[in-house]
Amino acid sequence: MGPRQQLTHRAQSGFSLLAVALASLSCDGPAMQFLSDGAANVTSGVPLIELHSEPGLEAMAGAVGRDPLVWAPMPGIDSPVDLLAGAHVSVWFVEDLSRLDSLGLAAAEQWVAGVADPSERIIALRIDGPQRNLSVLRAVYRHEAAHVLLHAATGGNVPRWFHEGYAQAVSGTWNWNDGWRLHFVLLRHGQSVLGDLDRELRGDIEPRTAYLLSYTAVATLREMAGDQGLFALFSELRQGKSFEAALRSVYGVTGREFEKQWRGQVLNRYGWLYLFSRTGLIWVAVAILVFVLGATRVRRDRERLLRMVMEEEELENDEWMDIDDSDPGI
């Protein structure tokens, strides 16, 4: 029986068996403490949460783990508690996400702040560096919670780009400072950007840009039909329809038509003027313009001054000629 099956078996037989502590995450990893009272903790407006923490992280895990704001309604998902229908969510607070093999979670890159296995309802959060800020940790937690809820709302029947874009939209962890990159990415990737993103958001698209691209795609769907459109889309997907079929049914467009519309909106919003303004090139352009105008003004002033000098010399010559002509001589 694999690690994931073992965890599922434990959940089915009762988490009370883990009342004091759990086995270490790896052979040489730290022991994990079970923070609830032997059963999933019940907090109003929050799903059944099992909290696990490395020693020293208990306070932060307790403060954030059952925060109702993390599990507040999301676009297209009115009641997260009802959606999970009494299912447990296991939340782990660790300092190193690379020690999660025993949970069946894939090893995470160093820059990753949280991971989730939506089908098994497992969330792991890294409490290190910026994540020791509670507001940042809550945002990352809500991002991973969105993955769990979206899987439940759609039966796991959504492309990966939608998963990541939805989680970005819900948690507010996207950053418009990287928006200037989108123009170049869309121009470089031809007509299959979403297809590239769905291949595990890897390839030659930088991770931050890939997440932002995913966010803009989900944002476009929300603009087309609001949260009710997402609710209808999730319902269609939960019934087993493909994403293409659900998109046609709810939004009346094909996947290709949607991508064309999305690309157009992004390119319009992040056009060359935006690109110049966000990269500082606009100030270079302004400096060049000022230099050109200044050089033109200086050249014009020099020409004007030269004409004035020449005119003055001509007047002086004329005056001497008049004096010479009036002299009667000796």
PyMOL commands that set and color helices and strands:
alter all, ss='L'
color gray80, all
select helices_A, chain A and resi 3-13+15-18+58-65+80-84+97-99+101-103+129-132+134-154+160-171+176-178+180-188+193-198+207-238+243-251+255-269+272-279+281-326
alter helices_A, ss='H'
color red, helices_A
select strands_A, chain A and resi 21-22+32-34+48-53+88-94+114-117+122-126
alter strands_A, ss='S'
color yellow, strands_A
deselect
rebuild
show_as cartoon
